[in-house]
């Protein structure tokens, strides 16, 4: 079975209205322990604001976070992915756009955010399960082979004795 992102979509994401100030957005990020926010206009996703946006577009441009609205400094070119996309497709899209988060949609409906960290963790868990299965099967085969060898060693003296009786 191939890896799908459906189970790692963070549905309960932190959002902010696009007219809130950068300072207000940062307060929300700190309070929620989040490194990013989905920027909304009503129920529509209009942007994404991350720590990188804060550094590059606010601090780096010496904008006043107390008066600058999020919509002026947010990322507008949103990279989206289907909610049931494969892990490989998601990671390729992240690599292509040099980002760590994708916005997952089911058609026009926003489902949540997918992070590179969550995909990597899920893939690591599935790999460790596969490794465990291979190790168990390999161990059982080894036990059977050792059992056959042990049985043959047990029979060698009897076989040698039989061979002496049969040979003139």
PyMOL commands that set and color helices and strands:
alter all, ss='L'
color gray80, all
select helices_A, chain A and resi 5-8+22-32+51-59+70-73+87-97+116-166
alter helices_A, ss='H'
color red, helices_A
select strands_A, chain A and resi 15-17+36-41+44-50+80-82+101-106+109-115
alter strands_A, ss='S'
color yellow, strands_A
deselect
rebuild
show_as cartoon
